[in-house]
Amino acid sequence: MKSGTLLISQPFLGDPNFERSVVLLCRYSPAEGAFGLVLTRPTPLVLGDVLPLPPGAPAASQRLPLLAGGPVQPDTLHFLHQRPELPGATDLGQGVYWGGDFDLFLAGLADEAAAATVRLFVGYSGWSAGQLEQEIEGGSWIRQPASAGKVFTLESDAFWRSILREKGGRYRALSNYPLDPRLN
């Protein structure tokens, strides 16, 4: 498994933290575990709600929406972007970068077009060594390798369904699985 892999939850996962979610794997080590960000959980918050921005920060940065990156440390802020020149950024592949110098990141958000190329997250998803592998073996996750570029091409509310349909075959059928099959 590599950074830049998408983890797509099975429709019958049963965990409210990850129900119908897509997680971008940002860091993976068999010995240390994994770190990812849920791409499908919008919150009602914007950046200006949770962080006092420095004077002169671009107005566009105040209104950046926040997504819930996962249930771990919801008081932390993480970001994805398309700025390879940002010092400290980690390349996830396909023109997607994770983290870096936050002050320079904010300074680069001078207009709405720049703001459209970022995603901000509160919290993250984490797995200890061996945990994610067990969950994949147990059928909780479907892997989509080298798909980081999808982050900026699909809307968060339709991401899960869209990525399954795109995979085709039996995954297309899973995309239509009802939230509660007992109501069918």
C-alpha positions as semicolon CSV with decimal commas, in nm:
position;residue;x (nm);y (nm);z (nm)
1;M;0,000;0,000;0,000
2;K;0,123;0,348;-0,079
3;S;0,043;0,708;-0,005
4;G;-0,209;0,840;-0,257
5;T;-0,426;0,527;-0,233
6;L;-0,799;0,576;-0,181
7;L;-0,972;0,354;0,072
8;I;-1,340;0,312;-0,010
9;S;-1,561;0,181;0,268
10;Q;-1,784;-0,115;0,198
11;P;-2,152;-0,012;0,206
12;F;-2,223;-0,242;0,501
13;L;-1,926;-0,128;0,713
14;G;-2,143;-0,030;1,010
15;D;-1,897;0,221;1,159
16;P;-2,059;0,568;1,164
17;N;-1,714;0,732;1,140
18;F;-1,654;0,572;0,802
19;E;-1,997;0,485;0,663
20;R;-1,992;0,552;0,287
21;S;-1,660;0,725;0,312
22;V;-1,351;0,758;0,098
23;V;-1,020;0,805;0,278
24;L;-0,703;0,934;0,113
25;L;-0,404;0,752;0,254
26;C;-0,140;1,018;0,325
27;R;0,118;0,807;0,506
28;Y;0,164;0,431;0,534
29;S;0,427;0,218;0,703
30;P;0,379;-0,151;0,786
31;A;0,578;-0,096;1,107
32;E;0,414;0,230;1,217
33;G;0,061;0,218;1,075
34;A;-0,134;0,454;0,853
35;F;-0,263;0,812;0,845
36;G;-0,545;0,925;0,620
37;L;-0,808;1,193;0,563
38;V;-1,178;1,126;0,503
39;L;-1,277;1,309;0,185
40;T;-1,653;1,269;0,222
41;R;-1,751;1,437;0,550
42;P;-1,827;1,809;0,514
43;T;-1,882;2,009;0,832
44;P;-2,076;2,334;0,875
45;L;-1,748;2,506;0,971
46;V;-1,516;2,731;0,774
47;L;-1,153;2,809;0,851
48;G;-1,236;3,147;1,008
49;D;-1,457;2,966;1,264
50;V;-1,171;2,762;1,410
51;L;-0,855;2,962;1,355
52;P;-0,779;3,330;1,412
53;L;-0,612;3,423;1,087
54;P;-0,328;3,672;1,078
55;P;-0,400;4,032;0,977
56;G;-0,389;4,065;0,603
57;A;-0,483;3,700;0,541
58;P;-0,677;3,675;0,216
59;A;-1,054;3,695;0,260
60;A;-1,093;3,375;0,057
61;S;-0,909;3,182;0,329
62;Q;-1,164;3,289;0,594
63;R;-1,443;3,110;0,404
64;L;-1,264;2,783;0,325
65;P;-1,491;2,493;0,422
66;L;-1,367;2,229;0,664
67;L;-1,417;1,856;0,627
68;A;-1,399;1,602;0,910
69;G;-1,078;1,415;0,830
70;G;-1,158;1,144;1,081
71;P;-1,233;1,072;1,444
72;V;-0,875;1,111;1,573
73;Q;-0,767;1,445;1,724
74;P;-1,055;1,660;1,593
75;D;-0,873;1,967;1,729
76;T;-0,598;1,940;1,463
77;L;-0,598;2,096;1,117
78;H;-0,465;1,924;0,802
79;F;-0,468;2,035;0,441
80;L;-0,437;1,903;0,087
81;H;-0,339;2,127;-0,202
82;Q;-0,189;2,146;-0,549
83;R;0,118;2,358;-0,472
84;P;0,438;2,155;-0,523
85;E;0,655;2,456;-0,436
86;L;0,520;2,479;-0,078
87;P;0,806;2,398;0,162
88;G;0,747;2,086;0,370
89;A;0,465;1,951;0,153
90;T;0,442;1,574;0,101
91;D;0,380;1,458;-0,256
92;L;0,089;1,210;-0,264
93;G;0,101;1,174;-0,642
94;Q;-0,107;1,307;-0,930
95;G;-0,046;1,669;-0,836
96;V;-0,181;1,639;-0,479
97;Y;0,023;1,749;-0,178
98;W;-0,034;1,715;0,195
99;G;0,071;1,978;0,449
100;G;0,364;2,213;0,437
101;D;0,430;2,566;0,561
102;F;0,085;2,686;0,670
103;D;0,165;3,059;0,667
104;L;0,289;3,042;0,306
105;F;-0,011;2,824;0,224
106;L;-0,250;3,093;0,353
107;A;-0,064;3,369;0,172
108;G;-0,117;3,181;-0,155
109;L;-0,496;3,191;-0,120
110;A;-0,538;3,533;-0,270
111;D;-0,855;3,454;-0,466
112;E;-1,141;3,209;-0,503
113;A;-0,964;3,019;-0,784
114;A;-0,671;2,939;-0,552
115;A;-0,914;2,841;-0,275
116;A;-1,075;2,585;-0,508
117;T;-0,749;2,389;-0,518
118;V;-0,733;2,315;-0,145
119;R;-0,913;2,092;0,104
120;L;-0,897;2,153;0,480
121;F;-0,969;1,889;0,744
122;V;-1,023;1,882;1,118
123;G;-0,903;1,555;1,266
124;Y;-0,769;1,253;1,082
125;S;-0,804;0,879;1,047
126;G;-0,534;0,659;1,193
127;W;-0,450;0,292;1,213
128;S;-0,185;0,123;1,426
129;A;0,065;-0,120;1,270
130;G;-0,124;-0,409;1,112
131;Q;-0,471;-0,268;1,185
132;L;-0,548;-0,139;0,837
133;E;-0,425;-0,462;0,678
134;Q;-0,663;-0,657;0,904
135;E;-0,954;-0,431;0,811
136;I;-0,878;-0,475;0,440
137;E;-0,851;-0,854;0,481
138;G;-1,181;-0,847;0,672
139;G;-1,349;-0,675;0,377
140;S;-1,404;-0,332;0,533
141;W;-1,216;-0,139;0,265
142;I;-1,179;-0,144;-0,113
143;R;-0,845;-0,007;-0,234
144;Q;-0,804;0,226;-0,530
145;P;-0,427;0,272;-0,576
146;A;-0,270;0,589;-0,714
147;S;-0,590;0,792;-0,714
148;A;-0,500;1,104;-0,518
149;G;-0,593;1,319;-0,819
150;K;-0,962;1,241;-0,755
151;V;-0,951;1,468;-0,448
152;F;-1,013;1,778;-0,657
153;T;-1,237;1,627;-0,925
154;L;-1,530;1,484;-0,728
155;E;-1,772;1,654;-0,488
156;S;-1,754;1,519;-0,132
157;D;-2,124;1,430;-0,108
158;A;-2,113;1,211;-0,421
159;F;-1,753;1,090;-0,393
160;W;-1,822;0,743;-0,248
161;R;-2,085;0,653;-0,506
162;S;-1,890;0,808;-0,797
163;I;-1,564;0,629;-0,723
164;L;-1,740;0,291;-0,694
165;R;-1,923;0,347;-1,022
166;E;-1,598;0,442;-1,188
167;K;-1,437;0,115;-1,071
168;G;-1,712;-0,070;-1,261
169;G;-1,813;-0,435;-1,236
170;R;-1,939;-0,551;-0,898
171;Y;-1,836;-0,217;-0,748
172;R;-2,090;-0,037;-0,966
173;A;-2,360;-0,254;-0,809
174;L;-2,229;-0,173;-0,459
175;S;-2,268;0,199;-0,532
176;N;-2,646;0,148;-0,531
177;Y;-2,653;-0,041;-0,201
178;P;-2,921;0,120;0,021
179;L;-2,830;0,288;0,350
180;D;-3,060;0,051;0,535
181;P;-3,135;-0,264;0,332
182;R;-3,415;-0,359;0,575
183;L;-3,617;-0,067;0,435
184;N;-3,601;-0,200;0,080
